[in-house]
Structure formats: C-alpha cells, structure tokens
Amino acid sequence: MSGDALYERLKAYEGRPAAVAGRGKDPVNLPMIRHWCEAMGDAHPAYAGPDAVAPPTMLQAWTMGGLSGHEDRSEAYGELLGLLDGAGYTSVVATDCEQEYLRPLRPGDEITFDAVVESVSPRKTTRLGTGHFVTTRMDVRAGGELAGTHRFRILKYAPAARPPEPPERPDRQDRHHRQDRQDRQDRQERPERPRRPRPVVNRDNAGFWEGVAAHRLLIQRCTACGTLRLPWLPGCNDCGAARWDTVEAGGEGTVHSYVVMHHPPFPAFDPPYAVGLIELAEGVRMISNVVGVPYDEVRIGMPVRLEFLRVDEELVLPVFRAGDGPGAVAEGER
Amino acid sequence: MRTGDALPPLEIPVTRTLIVAGAVASRDYQDVHHDAEAARAKGSPDIFMNILTTNGLVGRYVTGHFGPRSVLRKVAIRLGAPNHPGDTMTLTGTVTGVTEGPDGTRTFLVRITGANGLGHHVTGTVAVEVPR
C-alpha cells in the first residue's frame, strides 16, 4: 500500500471512538495516590491525610490498562493501531498531553471514560523515525460527572536505524568491543566521541584536500578566463574550459551568512554551533565552522581569518577564526 | 506573583529509579520506560521517562511554588528531547497571565520549560488557582 493510500485509510478513523464506556480498573484510592506522590516527590498537603484528593495530573493514570491491557479500547481504535503496526509503524511514543481539571477526584470515585480519535497526521519523519501522529480526546467522569478532559497525542513510528558504532582504533582491534566498553566504564571515562565524518575525496577534488593537509587552502583558477572557483569542479562555470591551475588563499575573509545549529544533534558535533558561509578576500565563498567567538556572537560582515583545525590523527579541516584569538587551534578544540 | 515574574528553577536528577517508579505509579508498562534493551531495539539509546511522569513533575513544580492551597486547573505539555537516566532536568517557569475571580481567587497562567542535557524535554502551560 502506498503512503498516500495508507493515509487515506488512517484519516477515515478521525471522529470515530477510541474508547467507549471505559471503566477505571480501580476506584480512586489512597495507596495509588501515595505511590504517585512518592514517585514524583510531590509533598502537596492536599494529596495526603483523611480529606486527600488525587493529584489532578493523575487523571490519565486512573484510565490506564496496566499490565492486563486495555479491554476498553474500541474496535475502531484497535483497527487504526493495527493498520499502523501493519505498515511497520510498530513503536509508540507520547508527545503531547493537555488536561483540564473540572472537579477533584476523591478516594472512592468510580472512573469511567470515553475517547474519540481527533486527528491522524500525514506521515512525518522525526529523530526517532518515520510515522503518524494520532491525537485522541478523552472525557473522564467520576460517578458519572465530568471530572476532566484529556487530549493525548502519540507518534506511531518505525524506528530509525541506530548510527553504527564508531570504528575502533587500530590499537584496540584485537579486543572485544563489549569488553572495551566495560573497561572504559570501569575506568570511569567518558566513551570516545564518535569521529567527525570524513570528506568525500575524488579525483576532481583530491588536490583541494592535499592542499588542506599541507595547511594550504587552494582555489581553482580557470586558465582560459581566469575565473576563480571553490569548491573544486571539473570545469569552469563561466566559460566551460576544462584546464585549470590553483592560487593559494591569503586567508582573510568575512562572514557572508551563517546559521546556528541547535537541532538535531549529530554524532561528533556538539550543538549549538555556528556554521558560516565565508567570503574569502579572493571573492569565492566556502562553508565552514566559525571559531573563536560564542555561536550567538557570529554576525554577517564579521572579519575572519583562515586556520587549520586538526580534528584527529588523519583529518585536518579549514576553519575560520573571528576576533583576535590565538592563531593556532589546539587539537580537539571545537 | 505578577505577569512576567519567574518561578525559581527546580532541578530534578533523572535517575533510572525515578523513570521506573514514575512509569509504575502511572501504570504505564510500555517496555521503553523500564527495559533498556527493548528501548534500544526501538531506536532509543536507553529507557526514557514517560509523559505521565513529566506531567506529574510539572504539576509538582507549579503547586510547590504556589503553595499548599494551590489547585491545578490545566496542564498542557509537549515533549521534545527525552529524559534518559543520568541526565538532570531543570524546570523553569514564567507567569504569563493572572486573572482574579469575584471571590478573590486568582488564576495564574505559567509557561514552563524543562531543559535537560539534550535540549528542551518539555514545554507547556499550566493554569493554577490560588484561593484568597
């Protein structure tokens, strides 16, 4: 079934009941209230003693199926979840909860509830994986009287693949990885940070990366028309000629534009950090990190100077330093 | 408290025990809230706090500040970065509105944020009533 066809079928469940004449498995009671307050560390005096009321935020807890499950779920809701499971969206995570409390719940109150499927979202991709958001709205009654409303949104999703474990260092290759990790825990060390992604080097840009390794930022120059180009390309965008030579960048530049990365976090990067589009004095632009100033102080037009960051034993990257900070970047500095 | 006033922050150490105790107290037996292996199989690096516990902690934070007579009227939360064991969640709040009823009961609207090492675990709005 195509994604769109699935979505049409999911959408048909909007407005249909999610739970009909549901019944709380236990009446509101002091032990469950006390266990809740213990877990939450909540010492509100209204939730203890002879006249105790339940913490209002327990509203949903009284409707939970627990280990024995939800026999109150409607056939329609079961079908909806079944459709999502069948499409591979087998995992579930709650994302939103909106509750209004109309009257306090007291020990002895018998809980009943009805719920309706309010909406099903189109397919969305999140950090956890791809899936659909399902929103339900529940009326919770005590002794037949409306005590609260509960709108709840879940994501039914197919888990994204976990990023692969970082490659082991050569001196560790003879050791079992699990043991290695255990050793690190025993030594109370932080696990090694995943390594920064490697550049894709091919015959069209190999000269650029050889230059970087030698701490030279090389700009391609068309030998027919003299136009400079960066990043490296097989031909001139201006005149189409294939022949080229290089000029070395002097290292001066300005921030032409920038973004600050907050989310999502990628392994080996530590957000928030600034990513700059740097205009070199020679007139070409390139993207790299702006270092030497806090991420929130990077500004358009800010003068920067090229330097080379040794990321690890095999990777050097050109980065741009703002301000009058020290010229050399220590290994591991970000 | 007036509009614009900030509540003092509350730091909550996110322990494995808190996550599991909160899940059980809320009768939530989804394996991702107590079984690390099952959580990893579902794409998460470890177990994570369930939404009912977050809801309970947000309620505790607000009534803890507004005192023994305060009553929650509304709690609306959205989850972002998960609360994994070993992290710390810092709850902060700002009063965004105050209304007073004819009997002098005041209702405060509080915008809350719970930040952990990954970002914002929870953002939301709480309405809490304080009788005269």
Interface residues (C-beta under 8 A of the other chain):
Chain A: M32 H35 W36 E38 A39 M40 G41 D42 A43 H44 P45 A46 P55 P56 T57 M58 Q60 A61 M64 G65 G66 L67 S91 V92 V93 A94 T95 D96 C97 E98 Q99 E100 Y101 P104 L128 G129 P159 A160 A161 R162 H262 H263 P265
Chain B: I12 L18 A21 G22 V24 A25 S26 R27 D28 Y29 Q30 V32 R40 A41 K42 G43 S44 P45 N50 I51 L52 T53 N55 G56 L57 V58 G59 R60 T63 G64 P68 R69 S70 V71 L72 R73 K74 V75 A76 I77 R78 L79 L118 G119
